[in-house]
Amino acid sequence: MRRLYWQPRKVSRIKLVLIALWSLCGYVAVEYFLTEQRQPYFDEKMQASRLAQTVFEAIKVERARLGLPIDPESDPSGSGLVGEVFTPITSGSGSLASKQTTVNPNFAALMVHWLKRLGVEEDDVVAVGCSGSFPALNIAVYAALKTLHLRPIIISSAAASQWGANHPDFTWLDMESMLRERGLFMFKSVAASRGGIGDRGLGLPKSGRQMLDAAIERNGLPQIDARDDVDSVDQRMGIYFSQAAEQQIKAYINVGGGTISVGTRVQKLEFEPGITARPPRLAAEITSVMGEFLKRDIPVIHLSKIVQLATSFGFEVAPVAMPAVGSGKVFVRTQYNRWLAAAVLLSIVVVIAVFVQMRIRLEGEER
C-alpha cells in the first residue's frame, strides 16, 4: 500500500461562509435587477392595439346613437361590446367574465404576434371565421389584419351567446358594416350564417331566426343555409377557396367555439387556444372547419378559452376599466439580466480561485 506523504488542509469554514454569502448576494442581485425586454414586432403590435382601441370607441358612440343603453354591471368599462344576458337571438350560454376579458385592445397585438410567427407577409390571404359571441375579439383580429396589410376572407355568424353581440338591432354584422362605412376597416364578411345550433339558429324562437335573417339581408350578405353540419362546413370551405382563387390561404383564424368551426364538445376540449398546426386525434373523426384546414396543412389560430389565454399573456381578467394599450407580455417581458448573471457567476469563480490559490500558497510555505 502506498504511503500518503501529503494531504491538503480542510477548507476553512470562514472561507466557505464568505463564498456562500457572496453567492447569495449575487443571487439576490440577479433576482432583483431584472430587465424589461421589448418583444419582436413591438411597433406593429402597438399600432394594431391603438386601432382596436379606436374601433372600440366607435362602437360605443354608435351604440349611444342608436339609444341602446350600456349596463354598468355587466359592462363596467362602458365599452358597448358586452351584450345582454338574453335576447331572441341569444344562441346559448356564455361566460360574462370571458366577454369582459375580451374588451382589451391588446388582443390585437396578440394576433399580430401569432400571425408573424406563422410567417405571413403583406397581401397574403387568410381565412377568418367570426362569431357574434365575441365582437371585441373580431375587432382585434381585423385590427391585426389591417396593420399587417393582409387579405382576409371572412365568414361570420349572426347569432351570439349570452353577453355577446346579441342585440337584434346591433348584431356583429351591423357593427362590421358600420365600421366599414366609417372607413375604419375596408373589408367585411363575404357570407354569413344564422349561427347557433346547426348553424341555422335551431332552438331559437321563430322571431329570433327572422331577426337573424333580417340582419344578414340588411347588411347585404349571402346567407349560408345548410341542411346539416357537414353541409355547412362544406359550404364554408367552398366559399373560402373560391374567394382565394389562385392565391394560397396561409392560415385560418377562428373566433369562438362554434360547433361548425371547431367541432363537438370533445373536440373543443382537444383544441388549445393559439396556433395549431396538426389536428388533434379526435378532430379528424368529425367534420369541422378547423379540422378541414388542418387536414390541408393550413395552420389555425384559435381564439377560445379566453380567461386561460388572457392569464398566459398577462392580460387582466374581467377588468373594470379598459386596459391601457401596450400592457401585457406580448409587448414587454421581464427577464433576467444576462450580463449581470454572467458577472455574478464569474465573480464567484474568481473568489473560489483566489481562496484555492491562497490555500495552495500557504501549504507550500509550510512544507
URFEN-V815269 format. One record per helix or strand of 3 or more residues. SS is the DSSP state (alpha for helix, beta for strand). FROM is the first residue (numbers start at 1). TO is the last residue. If there is no record, write none. Layout:
ss=[SS;SS]
from=[FROM;FROM]
to=[TO;TO]
This chain:
ss=[alpha;beta;alpha;alpha;alpha;beta;alpha;beta;alpha;beta;alpha;beta;alpha;beta;alpha;alpha;beta;alpha;alpha;beta;alpha;beta;alpha]
from=[13;35;42;96;107;125;132;151;172;191;206;222;229;249;259;265;274;281;289;300;306;332;338]
to=[32;38;65;102;117;131;147;157;181;193;218;224;244;255;262;270;276;284;295;303;312;335;366]
